[in-house]
Amino acid sequence: MRAENVNPLRNFHNIVSNQSLDFDSKVDELLRFGLDLFGLEVGIVSQIVGNDYKVFRTVNNIDGLDAGMHFDLDITYCHYTINVKEVVGFHHVGFSNIASHPCYEAQKLEAYLAAPIIIDNRVFGTINFSAAKPVNIFEPESYEFIELFAQWLGSEIAKRQVLEQLRTKASTLAKLEKVAKVGSWSVDLETNHVLWSDQTKQIHEAPPGYQPSFESAVDFYVLGTSRDSVLHAVELAIKTGQSWDLKTQITTMKGHRRWVVSKGEAEFFENKCTKLFGTFQDVTDSEKASRKLQEAKYKAEHATKAKSDFLANMSHEIRTPMNGVLGTLQLLERSNLDSESKMLISRASFSATSLLTIINDILDYSKIEANQLTLEKQPFSMCDVMEHVHSELSLEATEKQIALKSSTSKGFVDGWKGDVVRVRQVLLNLCANAVKFTKSGQVSIVLMNDSSYSSGALRFTVKDTGIGMSEEAQARIFERFTQADSSTTRKFGGTGLGMSITVSLVQMMGGKIEVDSVPNQGTTITVTLPLEHANLEGKKTASQTDDVPNFSGKTILIAEDNDINTLVIESMLALTQADLHFTKNGVEALEQFSKKTPDLVLMDIQMPEMDGLQAFAEIQKLNQSVPVIALTANVMSTDIEHYARVGFNAYLAKPVKLTVLYDLLRSVLTA
């Protein structure tokens, strides 16, 4: 070992502790010191990854050997060094156990002294010194010094890696803070020192060098609820350690109001709160967006309510005169008329019913659109539903001279649990369309069971020999206000809402609807509804008979303010031989109720002086045993639910259908 006149340890210390040198300069000085100390020619600090040998730093007099160069590890002596993982030294390689090494064969380096650089129990690389000529045997101190060099290098490189990771994380954090508008902060309660990240300063619109105090930081919060809530949260955190998450407002240095979310945690040492720290996020944009969304939601809800109110009012105003029209027509149909008059009455009744269907379609679509349509789940017979639909459309089919057939498939098992009104509406819509668009031939309805569902399902098809549809038209028929083509409306009429409502109802029931159609040949529509089976034993079905019931000896009180409707309902009920008493408002109804003690009350809802709801409430106070039926043109689901909730025994929708009126009165008066 050379440099006898110099204390090697002092020299090493002077190099590594020199604050004027950066890391690379210190490594270069250490390599020069090693060359002099060991009497060798080439000094290298290498970095090894897999089989890649990179010259990290080097001091040498060889042209072309520079830092950054790469070699295969296999052709360097360092391959041997990292395998043994300890200091190695060869003063004359040609007479050593690595004389056959590829590096010796290629470069004839005779002297080699090296130590592995270890970081976290992993080899980073080596520090090695070499020469082309043999040297004296390396002394034990040489091994100790190169191992000291390697240890210092491992420590410094590890420190640099940690610092680089911290810088990367800090840079990433700063970028994330900027993107998310989230800053960080801390307060040392022992020194009262407040630390804000750059992003926190930007949120407060404070200059980069701004140093807040605890008091000035609090003063940014808007006086009142914002500042009070923060001070309370800080006080509670210091006392109990409770964290906080608050949305408040601040006023920035430039006078701008901003919404912020402040989150804080407390740090304790020996049961004393010594530090508060947390995050600070600018949520002004999201708060503005949220408020706009709330405002838009309010406007949408207000518009929806206004539309619902309008539709409800329109329905009431149309249904009231329609009650007079349809009621009169129903009574005329029962009178002794000649065949021509009966035909005219039948046509008028059909037209009025069509108008009512359009009104119902508009109301149903409005309910579906507003998610206000609810489905019931009661046992029903699909055969009965099919029979009623067949009966309702048979007259129109007969007039068009087309056959209307209905049947069940082999082995069909009836009895289902669902909303019979909506199932009937789906079947009626499909059958009515089939009859409407069929000029000749037939319309057939077939009921069947579907076993593709685990719990079973109801399937029915409606097949016609009508005008059919192209594929393009089939894709459009389920859109609202749309028919197969514009000529369909001109030729056959209709709003285009029926099929849209049908598919919506099918989807609400969890089912599916399929269309198979060929232009000028016909259409087959298949509906599958995954309904549960139900036991129909003992279940009575509505009679809907045309027979006039005999209510002689029964007293019925009718509250109705419309003269025409009064005349119609009186004519309908006169045939029952009941004792009828009419009033025009709720006040008169109460007076008559007290005098007559009727067996039944038919109560209109919208009346002057006292409406039907108020009159019902007063009647309940007098006698709760008398059934009261709401006789109303208000048929929105919310209205019907309200009547049931306050205690009405039933409701009868206007226009009143004679068979429905008789059936309802039978069920109430003979119960």
PLY file of the C-alpha trace (Angstrom):
ply
format ascii 1.0
element vertex 671
property float x
property float y
property float z
element edge 670
property int vertex1
property int vertex2
end_header
0.00 0.00 0.00
1.47 3.38 -1.02
1.02 7.00 0.29
3.06 6.11 3.39
3.53 9.72 4.44
-0.21 10.44 4.46
-2.69 9.19 7.05
-5.16 7.32 4.78
-8.04 7.64 7.21
-7.57 11.40 7.50
-7.38 11.68 3.72
-10.56 9.62 3.33
-12.32 11.78 5.93
-11.21 14.99 4.23
-12.69 13.80 0.92
-16.08 12.57 2.13
-16.66 15.50 4.53
-15.76 18.25 2.06
-18.97 20.30 1.81
-17.72 22.14 -1.27
-17.80 18.94 -3.34
-20.91 17.35 -4.77
-21.38 13.60 -4.72
-19.87 12.91 -8.15
-16.79 15.00 -7.32
-16.35 13.16 -4.03
-16.50 9.80 -5.83
-13.91 10.97 -8.37
-11.59 12.17 -5.55
-12.08 8.86 -3.74
-11.12 6.93 -6.88
-7.99 9.05 -7.34
-7.10 8.49 -3.70
-7.62 4.73 -4.17
-5.39 4.60 -7.26
-2.62 6.29 -5.33
-3.24 4.25 -2.19
-3.25 0.85 -3.93
-0.74 1.68 -6.70
-3.15 0.81 -9.55
-4.11 2.47 -12.87
-7.91 2.28 -13.34
-10.57 3.10 -10.75
-14.28 2.38 -11.42
-17.54 2.56 -9.51
-19.97 0.32 -11.38
-23.73 -0.14 -11.32
-24.96 -3.64 -12.12
-28.48 -4.55 -13.20
-28.89 -8.16 -14.31
-26.07 -8.82 -16.78
-25.58 -5.14 -17.55
-22.40 -3.54 -16.23
-22.54 0.27 -16.29
-19.54 2.51 -15.58
-21.09 4.79 -12.93
-17.93 6.88 -12.32
-14.31 6.30 -13.41
-10.82 7.76 -13.12
-8.30 6.38 -15.63
-5.82 7.25 -18.36
-7.36 4.97 -20.97
-8.86 6.57 -24.05
-12.48 5.57 -24.62
-13.28 4.35 -21.10
-15.81 6.87 -19.75
-18.67 7.06 -17.29
-21.96 5.86 -18.78
-20.47 3.05 -20.85
-22.08 -0.41 -20.70
-20.54 -3.89 -20.86
-21.70 -7.42 -20.39
-21.11 -8.35 -16.77
-19.76 -11.76 -17.83
-16.61 -10.23 -19.38
-15.63 -8.24 -16.26
-13.91 -9.38 -13.07
-16.86 -7.87 -11.17
-18.88 -10.92 -12.19
-16.68 -12.89 -9.82
-16.85 -10.16 -7.12
-20.63 -10.03 -6.85
-20.87 -13.82 -6.86
-18.65 -14.13 -3.77
-20.17 -10.92 -2.26
-16.96 -9.91 -0.50
-13.74 -8.02 -1.06
-11.48 -9.74 -3.59
-7.90 -8.98 -4.60
-5.51 -10.49 -7.17
-1.99 -9.05 -7.48
-1.17 -11.36 -10.43
-4.28 -12.71 -12.15
-2.30 -14.94 -14.52
-1.27 -17.06 -11.56
-4.69 -17.07 -9.84
-7.88 -19.13 -9.91
-9.49 -16.60 -12.34
-6.73 -16.87 -14.95
-9.26 -18.42 -17.34
-11.73 -15.55 -16.89
-12.86 -13.91 -20.21
-11.71 -10.52 -18.91
-8.13 -11.76 -18.47
-8.14 -13.44 -21.85
-9.44 -10.24 -23.52
-7.65 -7.46 -21.60
-4.79 -9.14 -19.68
-5.48 -7.10 -16.54
-3.07 -8.60 -14.00
-3.96 -6.64 -10.84
-7.50 -6.30 -9.48
-8.92 -5.15 -6.13
-12.69 -4.79 -5.64
-15.52 -4.71 -3.12
-19.28 -5.07 -3.69
-21.48 -2.04 -2.92
-24.45 -3.31 -0.91
-27.70 -1.35 -0.43
-30.57 -2.92 1.56
-28.94 -6.37 1.22
-28.85 -6.01 -2.55
-25.80 -5.53 -4.74
-25.79 -2.09 -6.34
-22.44 -2.59 -8.10
-18.74 -2.52 -7.20
-15.82 -0.22 -6.51
-12.81 -1.72 -8.24
-9.25 -0.83 -9.08
-7.08 -2.58 -11.67
-3.82 -2.43 -13.61
-2.28 -4.12 -16.64
0.84 -5.23 -14.76
1.15 -7.35 -11.62
1.73 -5.60 -8.29
2.90 -6.63 -4.85
0.55 -8.71 -2.74
-2.24 -6.53 -1.33
-1.86 -5.92 2.37
-4.78 -6.58 4.79
-5.22 -2.80 5.21
-5.95 -2.53 1.48
-8.91 -4.89 1.88
-10.13 -2.90 4.87
-9.88 0.44 3.06
-11.67 -0.67 -0.12
-14.42 -2.19 2.04
-14.65 1.20 3.84
-14.95 2.90 0.45
-17.73 0.49 -0.56
-19.61 1.04 2.70
-19.48 4.81 2.32
-20.59 4.56 -1.31
-23.50 2.26 -0.36
-24.61 4.66 2.36
-24.37 7.75 0.15
-26.03 6.15 -2.86
-28.87 4.87 -0.64
-29.26 8.36 0.80
-29.33 9.84 -2.70
-31.96 7.30 -3.77
-34.14 8.15 -0.78
-33.76 11.86 -1.44
-34.60 11.32 -5.11
-37.68 9.32 -4.13
-38.69 12.07 -1.73
-38.16 14.71 -4.43
-40.21 12.65 -6.88
-42.97 12.15 -4.32
-42.88 15.83 -3.41
-43.06 16.79 -7.06
-45.90 14.32 -7.66
-47.71 15.56 -4.56
-47.35 19.15 -5.70
-48.75 18.24 -9.12
-51.61 16.30 -7.54
-52.32 19.19 -5.18
-52.45 21.55 -8.14
-54.72 19.30 -10.23
-57.07 18.44 -7.35
-56.76 21.90 -5.81
-55.80 20.21 -2.54
-53.12 21.75 -0.34
-51.62 20.64 2.96
-50.99 22.49 6.20
-49.65 21.92 9.71
-49.44 23.83 12.98
-46.73 23.18 15.59
-48.57 24.06 18.79
-45.35 24.25 20.82
-43.79 26.92 18.57
-47.04 28.24 17.01
-45.36 27.77 13.60
-47.80 27.39 10.69
-46.72 25.67 7.51
-48.71 25.94 4.25
-47.95 24.05 1.04
-47.68 26.02 -2.19
-51.17 24.91 -3.21
-52.65 26.06 0.10
-51.09 29.47 -0.50
-52.52 29.54 -4.02
-56.01 28.74 -2.72
-55.71 31.70 -0.33
-54.22 33.79 -3.21
-51.22 34.46 -0.97
-47.73 35.18 -2.37
-45.15 32.32 -2.40
-43.20 33.78 0.52
-46.23 34.37 2.73
-45.86 33.05 6.29
-49.18 32.85 8.14
-49.65 32.76 11.87
-52.39 30.70 13.51
-54.49 33.83 14.04
-54.07 35.15 10.48
-54.88 31.72 9.05
-58.17 31.67 10.99
-58.99 35.22 9.88
-59.31 34.03 6.27
-62.52 32.18 7.22
-65.68 34.21 6.66
-66.92 35.71 9.91
-69.88 33.81 11.31
-70.69 30.14 10.79
-67.52 29.32 8.81
-65.07 30.79 11.29
-67.00 29.58 14.34
-67.14 26.00 13.07
-63.39 25.91 12.37
-62.48 27.35 15.79
-64.81 24.86 17.48
-63.28 21.97 15.51
-59.72 23.05 16.42
-60.63 23.39 20.09
-62.26 19.95 20.13
-59.27 18.38 18.33
-56.81 19.82 20.83
-58.88 18.62 23.80
-60.07 15.21 22.58
-58.12 14.39 19.42
-61.28 14.40 17.30
-60.61 14.96 13.61
-62.70 17.29 11.44
-63.99 17.56 7.90
-65.70 20.88 7.24
-67.02 22.71 4.19
-66.70 26.44 4.80
-66.07 29.73 3.04
-62.94 31.86 3.04
-62.12 35.31 1.73
-58.80 35.23 -0.14
-56.11 37.90 0.08
-57.52 39.35 -3.15
-61.01 39.53 -1.68
-62.54 36.58 -3.53
-64.98 34.25 -1.80
-64.16 30.55 -2.11
-65.72 27.36 -0.85
-63.15 25.08 0.78
-63.06 21.72 2.53
-60.75 21.70 5.54
-59.71 18.38 7.04
-57.66 18.16 10.21
-56.03 15.64 12.56
-54.40 16.06 15.97
-51.03 14.61 17.01
-50.37 13.90 20.69
-47.21 13.33 22.73
-47.46 12.27 26.35
-51.21 13.06 26.43
-50.63 16.56 25.09
-51.63 17.83 21.65
-48.44 19.05 20.02
-49.41 19.32 16.37
-52.36 19.83 14.04
-52.14 18.88 10.39
-54.40 18.21 7.45
-55.53 19.14 3.95
-57.19 22.15 2.39
-59.20 21.81 -0.83
-60.76 24.41 -3.09
-64.25 23.11 -3.96
-65.64 26.37 -5.33
-66.21 24.97 -8.83
-67.89 21.79 -7.59
-69.99 23.80 -5.12
-71.14 26.12 -7.90
-71.91 23.10 -10.09
-73.78 21.47 -7.22
-75.84 24.58 -6.62
-76.61 24.85 -10.34
-77.60 21.17 -10.32
-79.86 21.73 -7.31
-81.39 24.75 -9.01
-81.91 22.77 -12.22
-83.38 19.90 -10.19
-85.75 22.28 -8.45
-86.80 23.79 -11.78
-87.27 20.33 -13.30
-89.31 19.17 -10.32
-91.31 22.38 -10.42
-91.90 21.94 -14.16
-92.88 18.30 -13.63
-95.31 19.30 -10.88
-96.72 22.06 -13.06
-97.16 19.58 -15.91
-98.78 17.04 -13.57
-101.08 19.70 -12.15
-102.00 20.82 -15.65
-102.67 17.25 -16.79
-104.70 16.52 -13.68
-106.75 19.67 -14.18
-107.13 18.99 -17.91
-108.21 15.43 -17.16
-110.80 16.65 -14.66
-112.15 19.33 -16.99
-112.44 16.89 -19.91
-113.77 13.95 -17.92
-116.57 16.00 -16.35
-118.38 16.80 -19.64
-117.34 13.40 -21.01
-119.27 11.84 -18.14
-122.39 13.57 -19.45
-121.71 12.46 -23.03
-120.85 8.82 -22.34
-123.46 8.48 -19.61
-126.18 9.74 -21.91
-125.04 7.46 -24.73
-125.03 4.43 -22.44
-128.58 5.20 -21.35
-129.70 5.73 -24.95
-128.20 2.36 -25.93
-130.55 0.73 -23.40
-133.64 2.52 -24.76
-135.99 1.33 -27.47
-134.54 2.83 -30.64
-134.74 1.86 -34.28
-131.73 0.13 -35.82
-130.39 3.26 -37.51
-130.51 5.27 -34.29
-128.82 2.44 -32.39
-126.05 2.40 -35.01
-125.54 6.17 -34.65
-125.50 5.89 -30.84
-123.00 3.03 -31.07
-120.73 5.11 -33.34
-120.96 8.10 -31.03
-120.19 5.91 -28.01
-117.19 4.42 -29.80
-115.88 7.90 -30.70
-116.31 9.14 -27.14
-114.52 6.06 -25.80
-111.67 6.65 -28.27
-111.34 10.19 -27.01
-111.22 8.89 -23.44
-108.52 6.40 -24.46
-106.37 9.24 -25.79
-106.79 11.13 -22.51
-105.84 8.02 -20.54
-102.78 7.43 -22.75
-101.52 10.97 -22.14
-102.01 10.61 -18.38
-100.38 7.17 -18.28
-97.36 8.35 -20.25
-97.02 11.32 -17.94
-97.04 9.00 -14.91
-94.47 6.66 -16.47
-92.22 9.59 -17.44
-92.38 10.98 -13.89
-91.87 7.52 -12.27
-95.24 7.90 -10.56
-96.82 4.73 -11.92
-96.91 1.93 -9.36
-97.80 -1.69 -10.01
-100.07 -3.79 -7.84
-99.54 -7.48 -7.12
-102.84 -9.36 -6.80
-104.05 -12.76 -8.07
-105.92 -12.63 -11.38
-107.12 -14.81 -14.22
-105.52 -14.15 -17.61
-108.36 -16.06 -19.26
-110.80 -13.52 -17.78
-108.60 -10.68 -19.04
-108.55 -12.17 -22.54
-112.32 -12.67 -22.43
-112.95 -9.04 -21.45
-110.62 -7.72 -24.17
-112.29 -9.98 -26.72
-115.69 -8.70 -25.63
-114.61 -5.06 -25.81
-113.24 -5.34 -29.35
-115.73 -7.81 -30.81
-118.14 -5.13 -32.05
-115.45 -3.25 -33.98
-114.07 -6.51 -35.40
-117.57 -7.56 -36.50
-118.19 -4.22 -38.19
-114.89 -4.63 -40.12
-115.86 -8.22 -40.97
-112.65 -9.68 -39.53
-112.50 -12.69 -37.24
-111.38 -12.08 -33.63
-110.21 -15.35 -32.10
-108.91 -16.13 -28.62
-107.48 -19.39 -27.29
-105.03 -20.99 -24.86
-102.19 -23.33 -25.73
-102.27 -26.98 -24.75
-101.58 -27.44 -21.05
-101.97 -23.73 -20.24
-102.18 -23.18 -16.47
-104.02 -20.00 -15.47
-103.65 -18.00 -12.26
-101.12 -15.16 -11.96
-100.01 -12.56 -9.47
-99.55 -9.04 -10.83
-101.29 -5.82 -11.81
-104.32 -7.03 -13.72
-105.24 -3.48 -14.83
-101.86 -2.97 -16.51
-101.71 -6.49 -17.98
-105.17 -5.90 -19.45
-104.01 -2.51 -20.76
-101.06 -4.14 -22.57
-103.23 -6.83 -24.16
-105.97 -4.34 -25.06
-103.48 -1.92 -26.68
-101.97 -4.70 -28.80
-105.33 -6.16 -29.80
-106.88 -2.75 -30.52
-103.93 -1.95 -32.82
-104.23 -5.32 -34.52
-107.94 -4.78 -35.19
-107.33 -1.19 -36.31
-104.62 -2.11 -38.84
-106.32 -5.25 -40.21
-108.65 -4.78 -43.24
-109.50 -8.42 -43.77
-108.67 -11.79 -42.35
-108.34 -12.27 -38.61
-106.79 -11.26 -35.30
-105.93 -14.04 -32.87
-104.91 -14.04 -29.20
-103.12 -17.06 -27.71
-102.18 -17.55 -24.05
-99.37 -19.91 -23.06
-96.96 -20.74 -20.25
-93.26 -19.95 -20.64
-90.92 -22.39 -18.88
-87.70 -20.53 -19.75
-87.94 -18.62 -16.47
-87.11 -20.46 -13.24
-90.37 -19.40 -11.56
-92.41 -19.61 -14.76
-93.83 -16.83 -16.87
-96.94 -15.78 -18.76
-96.65 -15.43 -22.52
-99.27 -14.23 -24.97
-99.22 -13.49 -28.67
-101.38 -11.19 -30.75
-101.29 -12.10 -34.43
-103.01 -10.26 -37.26
-103.25 -10.38 -41.05
-103.04 -6.61 -41.34
-100.82 -4.12 -43.12
-97.59 -5.27 -41.44
-94.42 -3.21 -40.97
-90.97 -2.89 -42.47
-87.90 -3.47 -40.27
-87.32 0.28 -40.13
-90.90 0.88 -39.00
-90.60 -1.86 -36.36
-87.64 -0.04 -34.86
-89.72 3.14 -34.49
-93.06 1.93 -33.17
-92.01 1.93 -29.53
-91.02 5.60 -29.65
-93.49 8.04 -28.15
-95.72 10.00 -30.53
-94.50 7.76 -33.36
-96.27 5.37 -35.73
-94.92 3.12 -38.45
-94.99 6.01 -40.93
-96.69 9.37 -41.25
-99.36 8.02 -43.56
-100.52 5.67 -40.78
-101.74 8.59 -38.69
-103.58 10.13 -41.63
-105.18 6.83 -42.58
-105.89 5.14 -39.26
-105.59 7.92 -36.65
-104.06 7.65 -33.18
-101.50 9.54 -31.10
-98.65 7.06 -31.35
-98.49 6.81 -27.54
-100.14 3.42 -27.16
-97.17 1.24 -28.12
-94.72 3.38 -26.15
-96.89 2.96 -23.05
-97.22 -0.76 -23.77
-93.47 -1.36 -23.93
-92.93 0.78 -20.80
-95.48 -1.27 -18.87
-93.94 -4.54 -20.06
-90.48 -3.36 -18.98
-91.82 -2.19 -15.59
-93.15 -5.72 -15.07
-89.72 -7.14 -15.92
-90.89 -8.63 -19.20
-90.00 -8.39 -22.86
-91.88 -7.68 -26.07
-90.95 -9.04 -29.49
-92.24 -8.01 -32.93
-92.26 -10.11 -36.08
-93.84 -8.38 -39.05
-93.90 -8.54 -42.82
-95.33 -5.66 -44.89
-98.78 -6.48 -46.36
-98.83 -9.88 -44.64
-99.33 -9.15 -40.97
-97.75 -8.75 -37.57
-97.15 -11.06 -34.61
-96.33 -9.48 -31.26
-95.23 -11.70 -28.37
-95.17 -10.50 -24.77
-93.49 -12.44 -21.98
-94.13 -11.42 -18.36
-92.23 -13.17 -15.53
-95.23 -13.27 -13.17
-95.65 -15.66 -10.27
-98.39 -18.27 -10.37
-101.34 -17.69 -8.04
-104.13 -19.89 -6.70
-107.48 -18.63 -8.02
-109.63 -20.93 -5.90
-112.31 -18.95 -4.11
-111.42 -15.77 -5.98
-114.47 -14.00 -7.32
-114.25 -12.23 -10.60
-116.09 -9.05 -11.44
-119.39 -9.78 -13.09
-119.57 -6.71 -15.33
-123.11 -7.76 -16.10
-125.56 -5.54 -17.90
-128.34 -6.65 -15.54
-129.77 -3.75 -13.56
-129.49 -4.46 -9.82
-132.52 -4.03 -7.56
-131.77 -1.65 -4.69
-135.35 -1.02 -3.60
-135.40 -0.12 0.07
-131.88 1.37 -0.13
-131.22 5.09 0.23
-128.38 6.61 -1.81
-127.14 10.17 -1.28
-125.41 11.74 -4.29
-123.35 14.95 -3.97
-122.76 16.37 -7.48
-122.58 20.03 -8.51
-122.77 19.55 -12.30
-126.36 19.59 -13.57
-125.72 17.37 -16.60
-123.82 14.80 -14.54
-126.59 14.89 -11.96
-129.11 14.12 -14.68
-126.97 11.25 -16.04
-126.30 9.61 -12.67
-129.95 10.00 -11.72
-131.02 8.26 -14.94
-128.49 5.45 -14.34
-129.58 4.88 -10.74
-133.33 5.36 -11.33
-133.45 1.90 -12.90
-132.23 0.36 -9.60
-135.37 1.55 -7.73
-133.19 2.98 -4.95
-134.35 6.04 -2.99
-132.14 8.80 -4.45
-131.31 12.18 -2.88
-129.17 14.78 -4.66
-127.16 17.72 -3.28
-124.97 20.30 -5.02
-122.18 20.79 -2.45
-120.67 19.41 0.73
-122.72 21.59 3.06
-126.00 20.29 1.60
-124.63 16.74 1.66
-123.99 17.00 5.42
-127.50 18.31 6.02
-129.10 15.50 3.99
-126.85 12.88 5.61
-128.01 13.95 9.07
-131.66 13.82 8.00
-131.75 10.71 5.85
-128.95 8.43 7.22
-128.38 6.86 3.77
-127.10 3.37 3.04
-124.49 4.75 0.62
-122.97 8.10 -0.37
-121.59 8.96 -3.82
-119.38 12.00 -3.20
-118.07 14.30 -5.92
-114.69 15.78 -4.93
-114.60 19.23 -6.52
-117.67 21.15 -5.33
-118.35 24.74 -4.19
-118.70 25.88 -0.55
-117.38 22.58 0.84
-115.52 20.03 -1.29
-115.94 16.28 -1.13
-112.87 15.65 1.06
-114.08 18.07 3.74
-117.62 16.69 3.58
-116.28 13.13 3.91
-114.29 14.08 7.00
-117.41 15.55 8.62
-119.51 12.50 7.68
-116.93 10.26 9.33
-117.46 12.16 12.56
-121.21 11.51 12.34
-121.25 7.87 11.23
-118.30 5.79 10.04
-120.38 2.74 9.15
-121.96 4.31 6.05
-119.83 3.56 2.96
-118.73 6.61 0.96
-117.54 6.30 -2.66
-115.52 9.07 -4.28
-117.28 10.01 -7.53
-114.51 11.91 -9.27
-112.89 13.04 -12.48
-109.55 13.17 -10.61
-107.89 9.90 -11.64
-104.19 10.62 -11.09
-102.55 7.90 -8.99
-101.74 10.41 -6.24
-105.43 11.37 -6.01
-106.63 7.77 -5.89
-104.04 6.88 -3.23
-105.12 9.90 -1.20
-108.79 8.90 -1.30
-107.91 5.43 -0.05
-105.62 6.85 2.63
-108.23 9.19 4.12
-110.80 6.38 4.26
-113.07 6.39 1.20
-114.48 2.89 0.66
-113.85 3.06 -3.10
-113.63 5.47 -5.99
-115.62 5.69 -9.21
-113.91 7.41 -12.10
-115.72 9.74 -14.47
-116.90 9.13 -17.14
-118.92 6.51 -15.29
-119.30 3.17 -17.02
-122.72 1.75 -16.30
-121.58 -1.86 -15.73
-118.76 -0.68 -13.42
-121.23 1.48 -11.46
-123.67 -1.41 -10.99
-120.93 -3.88 -10.02
-119.43 -1.48 -7.49
-122.80 -0.72 -5.89
-123.59 -4.45 -5.72
-120.30 -5.16 -3.92
-120.83 -2.34 -1.41
-124.59 -2.59 -0.70
-124.77 -6.39 -0.58
-121.55 -6.93 1.38
0 1
1 2
2 3
3 4
4 5
5 6
6 7
7 8
8 9
9 10
10 11
11 12
12 13
13 14
14 15
15 16
16 17
17 18
18 19
19 20
20 21
21 22
22 23
23 24
24 25
25 26
26 27
27 28
28 29
29 30
30 31
31 32
32 33
33 34
34 35
35 36
36 37
37 38
38 39
39 40
40 41
41 42
42 43
43 44
44 45
45 46
46 47
47 48
48 49
49 50
50 51
51 52
52 53
53 54
54 55
55 56
56 57
57 58
58 59
59 60
60 61
61 62
62 63
63 64
64 65
65 66
66 67
67 68
68 69
69 70
70 71
71 72
72 73
73 74
74 75
75 76
76 77
77 78
78 79
79 80
80 81
81 82
82 83
83 84
84 85
85 86
86 87
87 88
88 89
89 90
90 91
91 92
92 93
93 94
94 95
95 96
96 97
97 98
98 99
99 100
100 101
101 102
102 103
103 104
104 105
105 106
106 107
107 108
108 109
109 110
110 111
111 112
112 113
113 114
114 115
115 116
116 117
117 118
118 119
119 120
120 121
121 122
122 123
123 124
124 125
125 126
126 127
127 128
128 129
129 130
130 131
131 132
132 133
133 134
134 135
135 136
136 137
137 138
138 139
139 140
140 141
141 142
142 143
143 144
144 145
145 146
146 147
147 148
148 149
149 150
150 151
151 152
152 153
153 154
154 155
155 156
156 157
157 158
158 159
159 160
160 161
161 162
162 163
163 164
164 165
165 166
166 167
167 168
168 169
169 170
170 171
171 172
172 173
173 174
174 175
175 176
176 177
177 178
178 179
179 180
180 181
181 182
182 183
183 184
184 185
185 186
186 187
187 188
188 189
189 190
190 191
191 192
192 193
193 194
194 195
195 196
196 197
197 198
198 199
199 200
200 201
201 202
202 203
203 204
204 205
205 206
206 207
207 208
208 209
209 210
210 211
211 212
212 213
213 214
214 215
215 216
216 217
217 218
218 219
219 220
220 221
221 222
222 223
223 224
224 225
225 226
226 227
227 228
228 229
229 230
230 231
231 232
232 233
233 234
234 235
235 236
236 237
237 238
238 239
239 240
240 241
241 242
242 243
243 244
244 245
245 246
246 247
247 248
248 249
249 250
250 251
251 252
252 253
253 254
254 255
255 256
256 257
257 258
258 259
259 260
260 261
261 262
262 263
263 264
264 265
265 266
266 267
267 268
268 269
269 270
270 271
271 272
272 273
273 274
274 275
275 276
276 277
277 278
278 279
279 280
280 281
281 282
282 283
283 284
284 285
285 286
286 287
287 288
288 289
289 290
290 291
291 292
292 293
293 294
294 295
295 296
296 297
297 298
298 299
299 300
300 301
301 302
302 303
303 304
304 305
305 306
306 307
307 308
308 309
309 310
310 311
311 312
312 313
313 314
314 315
315 316
316 317
317 318
318 319
319 320
320 321
321 322
322 323
323 324
324 325
325 326
326 327
327 328
328 329
329 330
330 331
331 332
332 333
333 334
334 335
335 336
336 337
337 338
338 339
339 340
340 341
341 342
342 343
343 344
344 345
345 346
346 347
347 348
348 349
349 350
350 351
351 352
352 353
353 354
354 355
355 356
356 357
357 358
358 359
359 360
360 361
361 362
362 363
363 364
364 365
365 366
366 367
367 368
368 369
369 370
370 371
371 372
372 373
373 374
374 375
375 376
376 377
377 378
378 379
379 380
380 381
381 382
382 383
383 384
384 385
385 386
386 387
387 388
388 389
389 390
390 391
391 392
392 393
393 394
394 395
395 396
396 397
397 398
398 399
399 400
400 401
401 402
402 403
403 404
404 405
405 406
406 407
407 408
408 409
409 410
410 411
411 412
412 413
413 414
414 415
415 416
416 417
417 418
418 419
419 420
420 421
421 422
422 423
423 424
424 425
425 426
426 427
427 428
428 429
429 430
430 431
431 432
432 433
433 434
434 435
435 436
436 437
437 438
438 439
439 440
440 441
441 442
442 443
443 444
444 445
445 446
446 447
447 448
448 449
449 450
450 451
451 452
452 453
453 454
454 455
455 456
456 457
457 458
458 459
459 460
460 461
461 462
462 463
463 464
464 465
465 466
466 467
467 468
468 469
469 470
470 471
471 472
472 473
473 474
474 475
475 476
476 477
477 478
478 479
479 480
480 481
481 482
482 483
483 484
484 485
485 486
486 487
487 488
488 489
489 490
490 491
491 492
492 493
493 494
494 495
495 496
496 497
497 498
498 499
499 500
500 501
501 502
502 503
503 504
504 505
505 506
506 507
507 508
508 509
509 510
510 511
511 512
512 513
513 514
514 515
515 516
516 517
517 518
518 519
519 520
520 521
521 522
522 523
523 524
524 525
525 526
526 527
527 528
528 529
529 530
530 531
531 532
532 533
533 534
534 535
535 536
536 537
537 538
538 539
539 540
540 541
541 542
542 543
543 544
544 545
545 546
546 547
547 548
548 549
549 550
550 551
551 552
552 553
553 554
554 555
555 556
556 557
557 558
558 559
559 560
560 561
561 562
562 563
563 564
564 565
565 566
566 567
567 568
568 569
569 570
570 571
571 572
572 573
573 574
574 575
575 576
576 577
577 578
578 579
579 580
580 581
581 582
582 583
583 584
584 585
585 586
586 587
587 588
588 589
589 590
590 591
591 592
592 593
593 594
594 595
595 596
596 597
597 598
598 599
599 600
600 601
601 602
602 603
603 604
604 605
605 606
606 607
607 608
608 609
609 610
610 611
611 612
612 613
613 614
614 615
615 616
616 617
617 618
618 619
619 620
620 621
621 622
622 623
623 624
624 625
625 626
626 627
627 628
628 629
629 630
630 631
631 632
632 633
633 634
634 635
635 636
636 637
637 638
638 639
639 640
640 641
641 642
642 643
643 644
644 645
645 646
646 647
647 648
648 649
649 650
650 651
651 652
652 653
653 654
654 655
655 656
656 657
657 658
658 659
659 660
660 661
661 662
662 663
663 664
664 665
665 666
666 667
667 668
668 669
669 670
